[in-house]
Amino acid sequence: MELVSEDLQAIWLTIKLALVVVVILLILGTPLAWWLAHTASRSKGIVNALVALPLVLPPSVLGFYFLIAFGPTGPIGTFTSFLGIGSIAFTFEGLVVASVVYSLPFVVQPIQNSFENLRPEILEVSRMMRMTKFETVFKVILPLSKNGYVTALVLGFAHTLGEFGVVLMIGGNILGETKVISIQIYEQVESLQYERAHTLSFLLLLISFTCLMLISFVNKRWSFTS
């Protein structure tokens, strides 16, 4: 079945959301993953639990609390109103913030695992060679952690694509603003438009399967060449 304009808008918005969220998570998740991999702080267990919380927390619960927080009387809503931005509930920006938290463990944990697997002597050699911290990060740590980054990137992207409960609670179904593929599929099923729902569902299934195959291919290729 041919996709209509409304479907294409939902697809584009979903891809745009996933890309923005993954970029933000890679930037924020890298220092967090490094800290979790190397800290001896007593708070590590608490931070680890908070990062992993979206894995076990129902998305609708997370979305509900975000809705409260983003509301006019909520802590985030009060702050954004003070800045003159207004509430970010039912906006694309609100979806981004909620999605960053919801997909956080899918990005942080693979990177953290890669950092934990780095042998200490490798970092010691970089110090003996008098490499700057910048050089150590970009010439040693990141290249050796590439498998973790590919896994994080693909999983974070795919997980954001399939969001439903969180985006429904915090974004609703505003066309061109917050209506992503999962919401569009839900609406088509509700209106008994099963053929359109099937087309969108199959597209999402195909993208998700391709993402998982990409992880397998890249990891196998890099493991073979390393």
C-alpha positions as CSV (number, residue, x, y, z in Angstrom):
1,M,0.0,0.0,0.0
2,E,1.3,3.5,-0.9
3,L,2.2,5.7,2.0
4,V,0.2,9.0,2.3
5,S,1.5,12.4,3.4
6,E,0.6,11.8,7.0
7,D,2.6,8.6,7.1
8,L,5.6,10.2,5.5
9,Q,5.5,13.0,8.1
10,A,5.5,10.5,10.9
11,I,8.4,8.6,9.4
12,W,10.5,11.7,8.9
13,L,9.7,12.9,12.4
14,T,10.7,9.6,13.9
15,I,14.0,9.4,12.1
16,K,14.7,13.0,13.0
17,L,13.9,12.3,16.6
18,A,16.1,9.2,16.7
19,L,19.1,11.0,15.1
20,V,18.9,14.0,17.5
21,V,18.6,11.7,20.5
22,V,21.5,9.5,19.5
23,V,23.8,12.5,18.9
24,I,22.9,13.9,22.4
25,L,23.3,10.5,24.0
26,L,26.7,9.9,22.5
27,I,27.9,13.3,23.8
28,L,26.4,13.0,27.3
29,G,26.8,9.2,27.6
30,T,30.6,9.1,26.9
31,P,31.8,10.9,30.0
32,L,29.1,9.2,32.1
33,A,30.1,5.7,30.8
34,W,33.8,6.5,31.5
35,W,33.0,7.6,35.0
36,L,30.9,4.4,35.7
37,A,33.7,2.2,34.2
38,H,36.5,3.7,36.4
39,T,35.1,5.3,39.5
40,A,35.4,3.8,42.9
41,S,32.7,6.1,44.3
42,R,30.1,4.6,46.6
43,S,27.5,6.4,44.5
44,K,28.3,4.2,41.5
45,G,25.6,1.6,42.3
46,I,23.0,4.3,42.6
47,V,24.0,6.0,39.3
48,N,24.1,2.6,37.6
49,A,20.6,1.8,38.8
50,L,19.3,5.2,37.6
51,V,20.8,4.7,34.2
52,A,19.3,1.2,33.9
53,L,15.9,2.2,35.3
54,P,14.2,2.7,31.9
55,L,15.0,-1.0,31.1
56,V,12.5,-2.1,33.8
57,L,10.2,0.9,34.3
58,P,7.0,0.8,32.2
59,P,7.2,3.5,29.5
60,S,3.8,4.9,30.4
61,V,5.0,5.5,34.0
62,L,8.1,7.3,32.8
63,G,6.0,9.3,30.4
64,F,3.6,10.2,33.1
65,Y,6.3,11.6,35.4
66,F,7.8,13.5,32.5
67,L,4.3,15.0,31.8
68,I,4.1,16.1,35.5
69,A,7.7,17.5,35.4
70,F,7.1,19.4,32.1
71,G,3.8,20.8,33.2
72,P,3.4,24.5,34.2
73,T,3.8,23.7,38.0
74,G,6.4,21.0,37.5
75,P,10.2,21.6,38.2
76,I,11.2,21.6,34.5
77,G,8.1,23.4,33.4
78,T,8.6,26.1,36.0
79,F,12.2,26.5,34.9
80,T,11.4,26.7,31.1
81,S,8.6,29.2,31.9
82,F,11.1,31.3,33.8
83,L,13.3,31.3,30.7
84,G,10.4,32.4,28.6
85,I,10.2,29.2,26.7
86,G,7.0,27.9,28.2
87,S,6.1,24.3,28.7
88,I,7.8,21.8,26.5
89,A,5.1,19.1,27.0
90,F,3.5,18.2,23.6
91,T,6.5,19.6,21.7
92,F,9.3,18.0,19.7
93,E,11.8,19.3,22.3
94,G,9.9,17.5,25.0
95,L,10.0,14.3,23.0
96,V,13.8,14.7,22.7
97,V,14.3,15.2,26.5
98,A,12.1,12.2,27.4
99,S,13.6,10.0,24.7
100,V,17.2,10.8,25.9
101,V,16.3,9.5,29.3
102,Y,14.3,6.5,27.9
103,S,17.1,5.4,25.6
104,L,20.0,6.2,28.0
105,P,20.9,2.6,29.1
106,F,21.0,1.4,25.4
107,V,23.8,3.9,24.7
108,V,25.6,4.2,28.0
109,Q,25.9,0.4,28.9
110,P,27.6,-0.7,25.6
111,I,30.1,2.2,25.8
112,Q,30.7,1.4,29.5
113,N,31.4,-2.2,28.7
114,S,34.0,-1.2,26.1
115,F,35.7,1.1,28.5
116,E,35.8,-1.6,31.2
117,N,37.4,-4.0,28.8
118,L,40.3,-1.6,28.0
119,R,43.5,-3.0,29.4
120,P,45.1,-0.6,32.0
121,E,48.6,-1.1,30.4
122,I,47.4,0.5,27.2
123,L,46.5,3.7,29.0
124,E,49.8,3.5,30.9
125,V,51.7,3.3,27.6
126,S,50.0,6.4,26.3
127,R,51.1,8.2,29.4
128,M,54.7,7.0,29.0
129,M,54.6,8.3,25.4
130,R,53.5,11.7,26.9
131,M,50.4,11.8,24.8
132,T,48.0,14.6,25.8
133,K,44.5,13.7,27.2
134,F,43.0,14.8,23.8
135,E,45.4,12.4,21.9
136,T,44.7,9.6,24.4
137,V,41.0,9.9,23.9
138,F,40.9,10.2,20.1
139,K,43.9,8.0,19.2
140,V,43.6,5.3,21.8
141,I,40.4,5.1,23.8
142,L,37.8,5.8,21.1
143,P,39.4,3.5,18.4
144,L,39.7,0.6,20.9
145,S,36.0,1.2,21.9
146,K,34.6,1.3,18.4
147,N,32.5,-1.9,18.8
148,G,30.8,-0.4,21.9
149,Y,30.1,2.8,20.1
150,V,28.6,1.1,17.0
151,T,26.4,-1.0,19.3
152,A,25.4,2.1,21.3
153,L,24.6,4.1,18.2
154,V,22.5,1.4,16.5
155,L,20.7,0.3,19.7
156,G,19.9,3.9,20.7
157,F,18.6,4.7,17.2
158,A,16.5,1.6,16.9
159,H,15.1,1.9,20.5
160,T,14.1,5.5,19.9
161,L,12.4,4.5,16.6
162,G,10.1,2.1,18.5
163,E,9.0,4.3,21.4
164,F,5.3,4.4,22.1
165,G,4.3,4.8,25.8
166,V,6.7,7.6,26.5
167,V,6.0,9.6,23.4
168,L,2.3,9.1,23.7
169,M,2.2,10.5,27.2
170,I,4.5,13.4,26.7
171,G,3.9,14.2,23.1
172,G,0.4,13.2,22.1
173,N,-0.3,12.9,18.4
174,I,0.3,16.4,16.9
175,L,0.9,15.9,13.2
176,G,4.4,17.1,12.2
177,E,5.3,17.9,15.8
178,T,5.0,14.8,18.0
179,K,3.2,12.1,15.9
180,V,5.9,9.4,15.4
181,I,5.5,6.1,13.5
182,S,4.4,4.1,16.6
183,I,1.6,6.6,17.3
184,Q,0.6,6.6,13.6
185,I,0.4,2.8,13.7
186,Y,-1.8,2.9,16.8
187,E,-4.2,5.3,15.2
188,Q,-4.5,3.2,12.1
189,V,-5.3,0.2,14.1
190,E,-7.9,2.1,16.1
191,S,-9.6,3.2,12.9
192,L,-9.4,-0.3,11.5
193,Q,-7.0,0.7,8.7
194,Y,-5.1,-2.5,9.0
195,E,-3.4,-2.3,5.7
196,R,-1.8,1.1,6.4
197,A,-0.9,-0.2,9.9
198,H,0.7,-3.3,8.4
199,T,2.8,-1.2,5.9
200,L,4.1,1.1,8.7
201,S,4.7,-1.8,11.1
202,F,6.6,-3.8,8.4
203,L,8.7,-0.7,7.7
204,L,9.6,-0.4,11.4
205,L,10.3,-4.1,11.6
206,L,12.6,-3.9,8.6
207,I,14.6,-1.0,10.0
208,S,14.9,-2.6,13.4
209,F,16.1,-5.9,11.9
210,T,18.6,-4.1,9.7
211,C,20.0,-2.3,12.7
212,L,20.5,-5.5,14.6
213,M,22.2,-7.1,11.6
214,L,24.4,-4.1,11.3
215,I,25.7,-4.6,14.8
216,S,26.4,-8.2,14.2
217,F,28.2,-7.5,10.9
218,V,30.3,-4.7,12.2
219,N,31.3,-6.4,15.4
220,K,32.2,-9.6,13.5
221,R,34.2,-7.7,10.9
222,W,36.1,-5.6,13.4
223,S,36.8,-8.7,15.6
224,F,38.2,-10.5,12.6
225,T,40.5,-7.6,11.6
226,S,41.7,-6.7,15.1
